[in-house]
Amino acid sequence: MGSTARERNWSGTVTYTAERVVRPRTIDEAAEIVARAPRVHGIGTRHSFNDVADTSGVLLDLTGVPSDLVVDHAAGTATMGAGTRYGLVAPELDAAGVALHNTGSLPHISIGGAIATGTHGSGTRLGSLSTAVRSFELLGADGARRVLRRGDDDFDGAVLHLGLLGIVTRVELDVEPSYRMRQDTYGPIPWDRFVANVADVHAEAYSVCSYTVFGDRVSEVLLKSRVRDGADDVSVPDAVLGAPRLPGRPADGHHTARDGSVGPWWDRLPHFPIDAVPSVGSEVQSEHFVPLRHAAAALEAVRGLADRIQPHLHVCELRTMAADPFWLSPTQGEDVLCIAFTWRKHPDAVAALLPDLEARLARLDGRPHWGKTSSLDVDALEALWPRLPDFRRLVAAADPERRFASVFGERVLRT
């Protein structure tokens, strides 16, 4: 049930300092561990690129706890174990006739971990994965369970919680009737034309992603379109900003189908199938959110560092996300452009570059993803997240003995 060997995140770029990792098979076992351990923190599928999920004590891995999926069609909800991976539960949801509003590009990530760090898909009208949370159950310091529900006092402060309020065991999510989708690729688009129309491009479909290495063009735009109920297909544009629709590629075991073929939502919203490993872990990731009104200025600011960026970059993916009210949300109440860097596995070079990149974006209210690498210190974070002091008070009330403290929280958030 436990391990004492040093473990790393999935890309091998972060080594956890916890004294051991414990993998219970039931929530009751998890409650016993929480009640005994002086310090304990939850860990998911290890897709973070910093120590947000690390602790000096015990790491509790709930990915082996059965999902115990319960779909309530009347309420429009689905409840499941927090350690459940999106890619494994999504086909079960579809079989029950329901769907999630969005998923991340990786189906491998755990639901609890994605919610805790503000992970998202793409779509200007779509909120982060955390916005689907109707309620969640967590273990307190005494091992007892409690439930927080949408509408409760401080719920908006607790949903995106970085694991600092307790061990989340089950999550109730909003669902809707199942739907089908297609993915179509377009490109390339000259840089200046794309930047002048970035918001319009990302409003072309239900979910839109764009790719660049900050040269003279955006190489590809990926439109993910919902197929209307009862229809066999959906009309898609022949071109985007003059860039033609490309043949794309069928599903190949490494990517989901991008050839315009119609398939289930869970096989079109992610970029990768559950059994694929993008980049084989050979990467570092950073992600930065800027208000959509600053999108053009932010992209030009980043492109000013292109000579330094390009030697270390696999690709940069541009996404959008709708505003939400959560205290630690990177949106802070505004629709945002997400600038997501998949760097080559050059951690020292990326660490040296990030201060200059983030300084440029900070002038445009650019905020980092909580689960990705960043150079910003606590003073910079406080300027970007005005409700950070309120979140600290929430953590202090829920965990006065700091049982659930993380290395990241202590260093960066002073919690």
Stockholm file with secondary structure:
# STOCKHOLM 1.0

chainA/1-415         MGSTARERNWSGTVTYTAERVVRPRTIDEAAEIVARAPRVHGIGTRHSFNDVADTSGVLLDLTGVPSDLVVDHAAGTATMGAGTRYGLVAPELDAAGVALHNTGSLPHISIGGAIATGTHGSGTRLGSLSTAVRSFELLGADGARRVLRRGDDDFDGAVLHLGLLGIVTRVELDVEPSYRMRQDTYGPIPWDRFVANVADVHAEAYSVCSYTVFGDRVSEVLLKSRVRDGADDVSVPDAVLGAPRLPGRPADGHHTARDGSVGPWWDRLPHFPIDAVPSVGSEVQSEHFVPLRHAAAALEAVRGLADRIQPHLHVCELRTMAADPFWLSPTQGEDVLCIAFTWRKHPDAVAALLPDLEARLARLDGRPHWGKTSSLDVDALEALWPRLPDFRRLVAAADPERRFASVFGERVLRT
#=GR chainA/1-415 SS CEECSCCBCTTSCCBCCCSEEECCSSHHHHHHHHHHCSSEEEECSSCCSSSTTCCSSEEEECTTSCCCCEEETTTTEEEEETTCBHHHHHHHHHHTTEECSCCCSCTTSBHHHHHHHTCCCCBTTCCCGGGGEEEEEEECTTSCEEEEETTSTTHHHHSSCTTCSCEEEEEEEECEECCEEEEEEECCEEHHHHHHTHHHHTTSSSEEEEEECSSSEECEEEEEEEECTTCSCCCCCSEETTEEBCCCCCCCSSSCCCSSCEEEGGGTSSSSCTTCCGGGGCCEEEEEEEEGGGHHHHHHHHHTTHHHHGGGEEEEEEEEECCCCCTTCSSTTSCEEEEEEEECSCHHHHHHHHHHHHHHHHTTTCEECTTSCCCCCHHHHHHHCTTHHHHHHHHHHHCTTCTTCCHHIIIIICC
#=GC SS_cons         CEECSCCBCTTSCCBCCCSEEECCSSHHHHHHHHHHCSSEEEECSSCCSSSTTCCSSEEEECTTSCCCCEEETTTTEEEEETTCBHHHHHHHHHHTTEECSCCCSCTTSBHHHHHHHTCCCCBTTCCCGGGGEEEEEEECTTSCEEEEETTSTTHHHHSSCTTCSCEEEEEEEECEECCEEEEEEECCEEHHHHHHTHHHHTTSSSEEEEEECSSSEECEEEEEEEECTTCSCCCCCSEETTEEBCCCCCCCSSSCCCSSCEEEGGGTSSSSCTTCCGGGGCCEEEEEEEEGGGHHHHHHHHHTTHHHHGGGEEEEEEEEECCCCCTTCSSTTSCEEEEEEEECSCHHHHHHHHHHHHHHHHTTTCEECTTSCCCCCHHHHHHHCTTHHHHHHHHHHHCTTCTTCCHHIIIIICC
//
